[in-house]
């Protein structure tokens, strides 16, 4: 297996001076897996080489002295020096005729004129930058190696190469301004080539122009990244900095598309992990995070975010951070400011500050769901519904009641068609939920709530006729209410009040009964399970009904809580209940709240085949060996780590059973002999 690997640690950084930073966060310790760190910004293009090297060395010195890790950002295009402005070998053009761009107004800074942007393909530009980048990157790599040898490797959180990398376009007023002509000309492309490419692909001229320029931007950042790796900075500590959009996104008017909106798939490269600005109001975070693996870059970073809605409460901040890190981010870097009156992004003193502290202390509040078809508990599906807008004519505008084809279950997987009862809910989606302080905005489930969920103004139970299997899993996403979430198998649908019904009730954290078993004739009995489900955020709920053995296998967020034997549970109180698979239902009740939201209903056979771990990365840390593997789905599976031995490595010994996709072999690097490992996934639906 290859040497090197991805860091175990996850960094929460803030762009600010260390003196202020220490007022709120204690310096981390080498063994911590969550670390507060400080971020620095360096104006690479306009700062002379000696001054830039000294600036970077000072930032590294500050980290070494203070004990706070440092994450360094290097601007790649925003602030070029004045002497480049009239150099035709470096400066961008505003047309194919070679007219030099006269200047740039940076859009994200009001009335901020700057020197014109450079031609990213210019050999002269790269010749000027190469020695400066090499000197800076060598300074960082030397210090990082020193820290690693001294057991202080955690002090280097990494580098971000770029600052919302893109190319300059400006569409204010009557005369749009576009650059990129110099870069494309340097690549041997001209007007006729763009027109021919557009015709071949069947797209507008400017869409082809954009696609070519986005590739130019990608290659320019990759050139920076390659020099960083050549200087000795590990790839896993290098992050790009884009402000991208989903790959299939197309601007309503291609002639006015922002040159900074580079598709997600182009943010990573062979020398760096992808990084994106990730302020929730400005980017599709669900898409960014959950599709990282589909882009072949499951490790990613957030080199910039601003605290907007996250600072409104402790839970909002904790949920935001929990999701980013759970879905693959290794580092986040807040640019919004810390101290300063009048700063709209100021975190210091806000309710959200506590969420940052709690995350660093080990707390999590992800509030996430499970896409239909990506369950680790349901294998072959019988019925499923993700309540996606557009499917079966559905419109997620809150109209009530839902009627006609929109009530048909989205997918029957070859089984008899089914339909939901009317007057149970309306369709909504993230951004237009009807929420109140009693039932606040759950901020989505990162599993399709952007495209549609159900919303009910009060308690609800709804279901379908089933009758297919006698060993099956019912699963759904729902926002945990102050009452209960229910999963039911009974003789009829849409109710928990059946003598031939068994329901599992999921109550919120702190309730007298957190998980209970219910039958109308017996009442509710406490299982003793305490998953501590936070209120007002999405969770995933599932129950395996194993009728022949009269067992209920109960899960919260795809972790098995335990198995209930109905013949013996609660002194045999449920032993006489008649079990049936005739109908399956889900639902929720409320105490003081006033809204119920659900998503991703699925029912089918238990236990899909676990994924195969075909590759992992190893790195040495002192006397230990750290194993790290990346595989979808992002959550749920437990893992088995085996040490392999014997001439043909056929003998294996179980040495670890982590839930996370990392494991430490204490002392594994000692002894001077090769060591071999195998990692296997295990469904949590199998004992």
NORNORBEL-V287843 format. One record per residue. RES is the residue in one letter. PHI is phi as a letter, one per 20 degrees, with the letter a starting at -180 (NA if undefined). Layout:
RES:PHI + RES:PHI
//
This chain:
X:NA + X:f + X:f + X:n + X:r + X:e + X:f + X:f + X:f + X:c + X:d + X:d + X:d + X:c + X:f + X:a + X:f + X:f + X:g + X:f + X:g + X:f + X:f + X:d + X:c + X:f + X:f + X:f + X:d + X:g + X:e + X:f + X:e + X:c + X:c + X:f + X:b + X:d + X:d + X:c + X:c + X:c + X:e + X:f + X:f + X:e + X:e + X:g + X:g + X:f + X:f + X:f + X:f + X:f + X:f + X:f + X:f + X:f + X:f + X:f + X:f + X:f + X:f + X:f + X:f + X:e + X:n + X:e + X:g + X:c + X:c + X:d + X:d + X:d + X:f + X:d + X:a + X:f + X:c + X:f + X:f + X:f + X:f + X:e + X:g + X:d + X:e + X:f + X:f + X:c + X:f + X:f + X:d + X:d + X:a + X:f + X:e + X:n + X:f + X:f + X:f + X:e + X:r + X:b + X:d + X:f + X:f + X:e + X:c + X:g + X:l + X:c + X:f + X:c + X:f + X:f + X:f + X:e + X:e + X:f + X:e + X:f + X:f + X:f + X:g + X:f + X:f + X:f + X:e + X:g + X:f + X:f + X:f + X:f + X:f + X:f + X:f + X:f + X:f + X:f + X:f + X:f + X:f + X:f + X:f + X:f + X:f + X:f + X:f + X:e + X:m + X:d + X:f + X:f + X:f + X:d + X:f + X:p + X:c + X:d + X:d + X:p + X:b + X:l + X:g + X:a + X:c + X:e + X:c + X:b + X:d + X:f + X:m + X:e + X:d + X:f + X:d + X:c + X:d + X:o + X:f + X:f + X:f + X:f + X:f + X:f + X:e + X:n + X:d + X:c + X:g + X:f + X:f + X:f + X:f + X:f + X:f + X:f + X:f + X:f + X:e + X:m + X:c + X:f + X:g + X:f + X:f + X:f + X:g + X:f + X:f + X:f + X:f + X:f + X:f + X:g + X:f + X:g + X:f + X:f + X:f + X:f + X:f + X:g + X:f + X:f + X:f + X:f + X:f + X:f + X:f + X:o + X:e + X:f + X:g + X:f + X:d + X:d + X:c + X:f + X:b + X:d + X:c + X:e + X:c + X:g + X:f + X:e + X:f + X:c + X:f + X:g + X:c + X:g + X:f + X:c + X:f + X:f + X:f + X:e + X:e + X:f + X:g + X:g + X:f + X:e + X:f + X:e + X:b + X:f + X:c + X:b + X:f + X:f + X:c + X:c + X:g + X:c + X:f + X:g + X:f + X:d + X:b + X:e + X:f + X:g + X:f + X:g + X:e + X:f + X:d + X:g + X:f + X:f + X:e + X:m + X:c + X:f + X:e + X:b + X:c + X:d + X:f + X:b + X:b + X:d + X:e + X:d + X:f + X:f + X:e + X:f + X:b + X:g + X:f + X:f + X:f + X:f + X:f + X:g + X:f + X:g + X:f + X:g + X:f + X:f + X:e + X:o + X:f + X:d + X:b + X:c + X:c + X:e + X:d + X:f + X:n + X:d + X:e + X:p + X:f + X:n + X:f + X:f + X:d + X:f + X:e + X:g + X:n + X:e + X:f + X:f + X:g + X:f + X:f + X:f + X:f + X:f + X:f + X:f + X:e + X:o + X:f + X:b + X:b + X:f + X:l + X:c + X:c + X:c + X:g + X:g + X:n + X:d + X:f + X:e + X:d + X:e + X:e + X:f + X:e + X:d + X:b + X:b + X:b + X:d + X:l + X:e + X:g + X:n + X:f + X:l + X:m + X:f + X:c + X:e + X:d + X:n + X:f + X:c + X:e + X:f + X:c + X:m + X:f + X:f + X:e + X:f + X:f + X:g + X:c + X:d + X:l + X:n + X:e + X:g + X:f + X:c + X:c + X:f + X:f + X:f + X:l + X:d + X:a + X:d + X:d + X:c + X:b + X:g + X:n + X:c + X:f + X:e + X:c + X:c + X:g + X:f + X:c + X:f + X:g + X:f + X:m + X:m + X:d + X:l + X:b + X:o + X:f + X:f + X:d + X:q + X:b + X:e + X:c + X:c + X:e + X:q + X:f + X:b + X:c + X:b + X:a + X:b + X:f + X:c + X:m + X:d + X:c + X:d + X:c + X:b + X:d + X:d + X:b + X:b + X:e + X:b + X:e + X:f + X:e + X:e + X:d + X:b + X:d + X:c + X:c + X:c + X:c + X:b + X:f + X:b + X:e + X:m + X:b + X:d + X:e + X:c + X:f + X:e + X:d + X:c + X:c + X:d + X:d + X:d + X:e + X:f + X:g + X:n + X:f + X:g + X:d + X:e + X:c + X:c + X:d + X:c + X:b + X:g + X:e + X:e + X:n + X:e + X:c + X:f + X:e + X:n + X:f + X:c + X:f + X:l + X:e + X:f + X:f + X:m + X:c + X:f + X:c + X:d + X:c + X:b + X:c + X:e + X:e + X:d + X:f + X:g + X:d + X:l + X:d + X:d + X:d + X:d + X:c + X:c + X:l + X:m + X:d + X:f + X:e + X:r + X:d + X:d + X:e + X:f + X:f + X:d + X:f + X:l + X:m + X:n + X:f + X:d + X:f + X:e + X:f + X:f + X:e + X:b + X:d + X:g + X:b + X:c + X:b + X:c + X:r + X:b + X:c + X:c + X:d + X:d + X:f + X:b + X:b + X:c + X:c + X:c + X:a + X:l + X:f + X:b + X:b + X:r + X:f + X:f + X:m + X:f + X:f + X:f + X:f + X:e + X:e + X:e + X:b + X:b + X:d + X:c + X:b + X:e + X:c + X:m + X:e + X:d + X:d + X:d + X:d + X:b + X:c + X:c + X:b + X:f + X:f + X:f + X:c + X:n + X:f + X:e + X:c + X:c + X:d + X:d + X:e + X:e + X:b + X:n + X:g + X:d + X:l + X:e + X:e + X:c + X:c + X:f + X:d + X:a + X:c + X:f + X:e + X:f + X:e + X:b + X:b + X:d + X:e + X:f + X:m + X:f + X:e + X:e + X:o + X:m + X:d + X:f + X:c + X:c + X:c + X:c + X:d + X:c + X:e + X:c + X:g + X:e + X:e + X:d + X:g
//
